[in-house]
């Protein structure tokens, strides 16, 4: 409950900071259970590991990932180019919290910003379910510009769901001895 409260506060703070009406934020969420301890799942997600793994395993979706700035910590800017064509998405890592196992990235270009959203935040929570199990929770928070509300644009959570499945497959088959 504390993690959810912290996330809601953070999203409201970011949203209000950039003049988004806090009541207009919407969410899309995906959860995947992994038969691996949360600390090991977090190690994959905390910096660039999950991005590199996704680029390797989802070649039919992700053409390439470029690190435009940083080393995987807060302030890192990534550009993802998707297949087919050259549609792309650029994000900046705003939060990496090792204690709460939370990572938040804000979309700078692409994604739902191209179809009428004013903000898009992607958050990953790695939740300990038991000593040997964890949950990968992917959440997209977004707000739609007033002039686009009738069209009801939405970001696509399917890519994050596919990334979580790749992570699950990788983590459950890794030799952690």
TIVO-851034 format. One record per residue (C-alpha): residue in three letters; x, y, z. Coordinates in nm, 2 decimals. Layout:
N
+------+--------+--------+--------+
! type !     px !     py !     pz !
+------+--------+--------+--------+
!  Ala !      X !      Y !      Z !
...
+------+--------+--------+--------+
***
This chain:
177
+------+--------+--------+--------+
! type !     px !     py !     pz !
+------+--------+--------+--------+
!  Unk !   0.00 !   0.00 !   0.00 !
!  Unk !   0.29 !   0.24 !   0.08 !
!  Unk !   0.44 !   0.18 !  -0.27 !
!  Unk !   0.11 !   0.26 !  -0.43 !
!  Unk !   0.07 !   0.58 !  -0.22 !
!  Unk !   0.43 !   0.69 !  -0.31 !
!  Unk !   0.37 !   0.63 !  -0.68 !
!  Unk !   0.04 !   0.82 !  -0.68 !
!  Unk !   0.20 !   1.11 !  -0.50 !
!  Unk !   0.49 !   1.11 !  -0.75 !
!  Unk !   0.26 !   1.10 !  -1.05 !
!  Unk !   0.05 !   1.38 !  -0.91 !
!  Unk !   0.35 !   1.59 !  -0.83 !
!  Unk !   0.50 !   1.54 !  -1.18 !
!  Unk !   0.16 !   1.60 !  -1.34 !
!  Unk !   0.09 !   1.92 !  -1.15 !
!  Unk !   0.44 !   2.04 !  -1.21 !
!  Unk !   0.39 !   2.04 !  -1.59 !
!  Unk !   0.04 !   2.18 !  -1.56 !
!  Unk !  -0.16 !   1.87 !  -1.62 !
!  Unk !  -0.49 !   1.86 !  -1.43 !
!  Unk !  -0.42 !   1.58 !  -1.18 !
!  Unk !  -0.78 !   1.45 !  -1.21 !
!  Unk !  -0.72 !   1.38 !  -1.58 !
!  Unk !  -0.44 !   1.12 !  -1.54 !
!  Unk !  -0.53 !   0.78 !  -1.66 !
!  Unk !  -0.35 !   0.45 !  -1.61 !
!  Unk !  -0.29 !   0.12 !  -1.80 !
!  Unk !  -0.14 !  -0.15 !  -1.59 !
!  Unk !   0.01 !  -0.50 !  -1.65 !
!  Unk !   0.14 !  -0.75 !  -1.39 !
!  Unk !   0.34 !  -1.06 !  -1.44 !
!  Unk !   0.44 !  -1.30 !  -1.17 !
!  Unk !   0.80 !  -1.43 !  -1.18 !
!  Unk !   0.93 !  -1.73 !  -0.99 !
!  Unk !   1.25 !  -1.54 !  -0.89 !
!  Unk !   1.32 !  -1.33 !  -0.58 !
!  Unk !   1.24 !  -0.95 !  -0.62 !
!  Unk !   1.61 !  -0.85 !  -0.57 !
!  Unk !   1.71 !  -1.05 !  -0.88 !
!  Unk !   1.42 !  -0.92 !  -1.09 !
!  Unk !   1.51 !  -0.56 !  -0.98 !
!  Unk !   1.87 !  -0.61 !  -1.09 !
!  Unk !   1.74 !  -0.67 !  -1.45 !
!  Unk !   1.51 !  -0.37 !  -1.44 !
!  Unk !   1.70 !  -0.11 !  -1.24 !
!  Unk !   1.93 !   0.03 !  -1.52 !
!  Unk !   1.97 !  -0.07 !  -1.89 !
!  Unk !   1.95 !  -0.45 !  -1.85 !
!  Unk !   1.58 !  -0.48 !  -1.94 !
!  Unk !   1.62 !  -0.24 !  -2.24 !
!  Unk !   1.91 !  -0.45 !  -2.38 !
!  Unk !   1.73 !  -0.77 !  -2.32 !
!  Unk !   1.41 !  -0.64 !  -2.49 !
!  Unk !   1.61 !  -0.52 !  -2.79 !
!  Unk !   1.77 !  -0.87 !  -2.82 !
!  Unk !   1.45 !  -1.07 !  -2.78 !
!  Unk !   1.19 !  -0.85 !  -2.94 !
!  Unk !   1.36 !  -0.78 !  -3.27 !
!  Unk !   1.02 !  -0.81 !  -3.45 !
!  Unk !   0.91 !  -0.51 !  -3.24 !
!  Unk !   1.22 !  -0.31 !  -3.15 !
!  Unk !   1.46 !  -0.22 !  -3.43 !
!  Unk !   1.72 !  -0.06 !  -3.20 !
!  Unk !   1.78 !   0.11 !  -2.86 !
!  Unk !   2.01 !   0.40 !  -2.84 !
!  Unk !   2.15 !   0.56 !  -2.52 !
!  Unk !   2.15 !   0.93 !  -2.60 !
!  Unk !   2.27 !   1.04 !  -2.26 !
!  Unk !   2.37 !   0.87 !  -1.93 !
!  Unk !   2.47 !   0.53 !  -1.81 !
!  Unk !   2.14 !   0.38 !  -1.70 !
!  Unk !   2.09 !   0.60 !  -1.39 !
!  Unk !   1.86 !   0.89 !  -1.32 !
!  Unk !   1.89 !   1.13 !  -1.62 !
!  Unk !   1.96 !   0.86 !  -1.87 !
!  Unk !   1.78 !   0.93 !  -2.21 !
!  Unk !   1.69 !   0.64 !  -2.43 !
!  Unk !   1.56 !   0.63 !  -2.79 !
!  Unk !   1.37 !   0.32 !  -2.90 !
!  Unk !   1.31 !   0.28 !  -3.27 !
!  Unk !   1.03 !   0.04 !  -3.36 !
!  Unk !   0.98 !  -0.20 !  -3.65 !
!  Unk !   0.83 !  -0.15 !  -3.91 !
!  Unk !   0.92 !   0.20 !  -4.03 !
!  Unk !   1.10 !   0.45 !  -3.82 !
!  Unk !   0.85 !   0.53 !  -3.55 !
!  Unk !   1.04 !   0.61 !  -3.23 !
!  Unk !   1.00 !   0.69 !  -2.86 !
!  Unk !   1.24 !   0.88 !  -2.64 !
!  Unk !   1.23 !   0.87 !  -2.26 !
!  Unk !   1.43 !   0.99 !  -1.96 !
!  Unk !   1.47 !   0.80 !  -1.64 !
!  Unk !   1.34 !   1.03 !  -1.36 !
!  Unk !   1.34 !   0.79 !  -1.06 !
!  Unk !   1.54 !   0.48 !  -0.98 !
!  Unk !   1.46 !   0.38 !  -0.62 !
!  Unk !   1.66 !   0.07 !  -0.51 !
!  Unk !   1.48 !   0.05 !  -0.17 !
!  Unk !   1.13 !   0.05 !  -0.32 !
!  Unk !   1.24 !  -0.12 !  -0.64 !
!  Unk !   1.07 !   0.15 !  -0.85 !
!  Unk !   1.18 !   0.30 !  -1.18 !
!  Unk !   1.00 !   0.58 !  -1.36 !
!  Unk !   1.06 !   0.72 !  -1.70 !
!  Unk !   0.90 !   1.02 !  -1.87 !
!  Unk !   0.83 !   1.02 !  -2.24 !
!  Unk !   1.00 !   1.31 !  -2.42 !
!  Unk !   0.90 !   1.23 !  -2.77 !
!  Unk !   0.68 !   0.97 !  -2.95 !
!  Unk !   0.45 !   0.73 !  -2.78 !
!  Unk !   0.11 !   0.87 !  -2.70 !
!  Unk !   0.25 !   1.23 !  -2.71 !
!  Unk !   0.22 !   1.19 !  -3.09 !
!  Unk !  -0.15 !   1.11 !  -3.08 !
!  Unk !  -0.28 !   1.37 !  -2.84 !
!  Unk !  -0.14 !   1.30 !  -2.49 !
!  Unk !   0.02 !   1.58 !  -2.29 !
!  Unk !   0.22 !   1.35 !  -2.06 !
!  Unk !   0.32 !   0.99 !  -2.05 !
!  Unk !   0.50 !   0.83 !  -1.75 !
!  Unk !   0.61 !   0.47 !  -1.74 !
!  Unk !   0.67 !   0.31 !  -1.41 !
!  Unk !   0.80 !  -0.03 !  -1.32 !
!  Unk !   0.75 !  -0.17 !  -0.97 !
!  Unk !   0.92 !  -0.50 !  -0.87 !
!  Unk !   0.71 !  -0.63 !  -0.58 !
!  Unk !   0.81 !  -0.91 !  -0.35 !
!  Unk !   0.53 !  -1.17 !  -0.34 !
!  Unk !   0.73 !  -1.42 !  -0.14 !
!  Unk !   1.10 !  -1.49 !  -0.08 !
!  Unk !   1.12 !  -1.68 !  -0.41 !
!  Unk !   0.85 !  -1.49 !  -0.62 !
!  Unk !   0.81 !  -1.14 !  -0.74 !
!  Unk !   0.57 !  -0.94 !  -0.95 !
!  Unk !   0.67 !  -0.71 !  -1.24 !
!  Unk !   0.41 !  -0.43 !  -1.24 !
!  Unk !   0.42 !  -0.20 !  -1.54 !
!  Unk !   0.21 !   0.11 !  -1.53 !
!  Unk !   0.16 !   0.38 !  -1.79 !
!  Unk !   0.02 !   0.71 !  -1.65 !
!  Unk !  -0.10 !   0.96 !  -1.91 !
!  Unk !  -0.32 !   1.26 !  -1.97 !
!  Unk !  -0.50 !   1.36 !  -2.29 !
!  Unk !  -0.50 !   1.71 !  -2.42 !
!  Unk !  -0.85 !   1.86 !  -2.42 !
!  Unk !  -0.87 !   1.89 !  -2.80 !
!  Unk !  -0.80 !   1.52 !  -2.84 !
!  Unk !  -1.03 !   1.39 !  -2.56 !
!  Unk !  -1.31 !   1.29 !  -2.81 !
!  Unk !  -1.07 !   1.06 !  -2.99 !
!  Unk !  -0.97 !   0.90 !  -2.66 !
!  Unk !  -0.60 !   0.83 !  -2.75 !
!  Unk !  -0.43 !   0.57 !  -2.54 !
!  Unk !  -0.07 !   0.45 !  -2.51 !
!  Unk !   0.00 !   0.09 !  -2.59 !
!  Unk !   0.07 !  -0.13 !  -2.28 !
!  Unk !   0.12 !  -0.44 !  -2.50 !
!  Unk !   0.49 !  -0.36 !  -2.56 !
!  Unk !   0.55 !  -0.34 !  -2.18 !
!  Unk !   0.36 !  -0.67 !  -2.13 !
!  Unk !   0.58 !  -0.84 !  -2.39 !
!  Unk !   0.89 !  -0.70 !  -2.22 !
!  Unk !   0.77 !  -0.84 !  -1.89 !
!  Unk !   0.72 !  -1.18 !  -2.05 !
!  Unk !   1.07 !  -1.17 !  -2.19 !
!  Unk !   1.21 !  -1.08 !  -1.85 !
!  Unk !   1.01 !  -1.37 !  -1.69 !
!  Unk !   1.14 !  -1.62 !  -1.94 !
!  Unk !   1.50 !  -1.49 !  -1.90 !
!  Unk !   1.49 !  -1.47 !  -1.52 !
!  Unk !   1.33 !  -1.81 !  -1.46 !
!  Unk !   1.59 !  -1.98 !  -1.69 !
!  Unk !   1.90 !  -1.80 !  -1.56 !
!  Unk !   2.14 !  -1.99 !  -1.34 !
!  Unk !   2.14 !  -1.79 !  -1.01 !
!  Unk !   2.37 !  -2.03 !  -0.83 !
+------+--------+--------+--------+
***
